[in-house]
Amino acid sequence: MTESPDQPRMTPSTEPGDTEGAGLSRVQREAYAWMAAFMANGLKPAEVRTMQAWYNQSPAHRAAYAEARRLWHSLGPVARQSMPDRDRQPGRPAILRDSTTTRRAVLAGTVAASAAYLVVRPPLHLWPSYAELAADLRTGAGEHREVILPSSVLLDLNTRTSIAVRARSANATELELISGEAAISTRGASTAVTVTANMRRISGDQADFNVRCEGPDVVVSCLAGNLTIAHDGTVKNLAAGQQLASGASDSTIASFDPERVTAWRRGLMIFDFTPVSQVVAEVNRYRSGRIILTNDDIGRRLLSARLRTDDTDKIITQLVHIFGAKVREWPGGIVVLS
């Protein structure tokens, strides 16, 4: 029923051409890890020497570091905003506090600590987090996948979606939407079905619904039947045509447009007088790498468009032609629009 994705490797293969994530080689990932460690905590003189030893291993190491440095500085505050405040405070990673640690241990510890940071909090969401990689069901950028569970629960996974099967028995099926978006149908299911998304427990009997989970934000759209959503001691009910949008501190119930909510199942993104910044954020869900909009004036402009989820770079051309955006392309599918 399920496929178990390969676990992320904290010590990648030593093959120079080894790639994973957003098409990055092992050396490139290590370069970004060094850059993240430097920007998050700063490095002591001994640690800088360790980084220099890594840097001097080969021309490929030097080129990867130069590329990471150029990219990081070109993104400026955008890159720094991707790191939590507590990770930007001065100080050394805990793994580096023992002054008796050998150079080899410092190198391994620094890269491992930085790589761990990048696995848990991928900068700019360039690759899946550890929790996403460890999910039972997962889709990559632009991938669309349909799954039928043994309990006859129907799942339709949108791009960058991770679902864990938490429990499955003759009486109950419990799923967790770790991140992403899925359409779920319990009509014909042989067990009671519960879907958890960011601590919201969604139950539906003979129901069709769409769930989207991005960080603290969860949007549940009831397409057919009735839903019960329990969170933090409160219970809310949704009927067909109603949508619950909840964040870290508030939640609202309103009607919604089913055509727009389910457009992704037809390979479409529909925008009606939508701020460009939101359009870019949505497009980023479907493409490898990331489009970064640094022009706030363009970001506030409104755009109406229908875009195919398999032709995401069309938005770059449109923003250049319609709003005069300037384009800079970087490795790993990163495009900066200014």
Secondary structure, 3 states (H helix, E strand, C coil): CCCCCCCCCCCCCCCCCCEECCCEEHHHHHHHHHHHHHHHHCCCHHHHHHHHHHHCCCHHHHHHHHHHHHHHHHHCHHHHHCCCHHHHCCCCCHHHCCCCCCHHHHHHHHHHHHHHHHHHCCHHHCCCCHHHHCCCEECCCCCCEEEECCCCCEEEECCCCEEEEEEECCCEEEEEEEEEEEEEECCCCCCEEEEEECCEEEEEEEEEEEEEEECCEEEEEEEEEEEEEEECCEEEEEECCEEEEECCCCEEEEECCHHHHCHHHHCEEEEEEEEHHHHHHHHHCCCCCEEEECCHHHHHCEEEEEEECCCCCHHHHHHHHHHCCCEEEEHHHEEEEC
